């Protein structure tokens, strides 16, 4: 939703009763490139997928809003960050870093 310039929190409340699985990934928007190509360009022309905590998503707000829905299921990390895709060891490191970031951002950690 972020690369589409949409609010990622609003739908959590709107679809609370339908949440059955949640993925965590983040994104960096290249604003200069977006200004050049526009919102109708192929998304990867102006955004880069990254691990949770390396992009623009406020994970503390997201996880709080998710908790407010009553969701108690898993939050599965998508390792969609070029820096961590080269080997199994890097993917494992990506999962560890993501877990650390999401735990620190969790309302339960406060």
N, C-alpha and C positions, 0 to 999 in steps of 0.2 A: 504494500500500500504506500510505503514511503516514496518509492521511485515514481509512483503515479500521482504524487503530491496530495495524498489523502491522509486523513487522520487515522492512525493505526489503533487508537484506543476506543473510539466511538462504537465500532462494530462489536467490541467485546460485550458491552452491555446489551446491545440490540439483539445479538445472537447467543446470549448466555446459555439458554436452554439447549442449544444445538452444538455447543462445543464438546467435542469428543476426543480431539487430538490437536496438540499445539506444537508448532515448529518454531525454533529460535534461530534466526539469522539476522544479520544487520546489513547496512548498506551505507556507502559513501556516495553522496550526490556531488558531481562536479558541476557546480553552478555556472562556471564560465562556459563549459561545454554545452550545458543545457541551454544557455542563452544563445549559443551558436546554432544548435540543431533543433531545439524546441521539443515540447512534450510529446509530439507525435512521432518522433524519431524512434528507431529501435532502442529499447531501454538500455542495452549495454553500451550504447553510444555515450551515455552521460551518467551512468551509475556503475559502481563496482560492489559486488557482494563481498561481505567480510564477516568475520566471526562476531558473535555478540560482544559488545563493548568496544569494538573498533570502528563503529560507524555512528550514525546519527540518532539511533533509537534510544530513548530514555527508558532503560530497562527497569528502573525502580518504579516509574509510573506505570509501565506496561504490566509488570508483575503484580502491582497493587490492584490495578484495574481487573486483571485476570482473577486474582483472589476474591475480589468483590463479587464476581459472578458466581462464586461457589465452586468453580472448577478446581478439582483436586487431582487431576490426572498428571501424566508426564508432560514435560516440556522437552522435546527432542531437539538436540542441536543439529543443524545442517552445516557440515563442514564444506562451505562454499566460499573459500577464501584461497586464492591462487598461492599465497605464501605458504599454505599448509597442505597442499594437495600432492606434493611430490613423492611422498613415501608414507608407509604405514606409521612410522615413528612420528612424522610431522602431524599426521591426522590424530594420533593419540595425544600429542602435545596440544593440538587445537581443542580437543575435547576437554582436557584438563584446564586449559586457560578459560574456556567458555564456562565450565562448571564453576570455577572460582569467581568469575565475574557475575554470573547469574545468582550464585549464592549470596554474594556481597550486596547485590541489588534487591534481593528478596525482602519483602516486608517482614518475614519471619526473622531475618538477620538483624533487623533494627532493634 
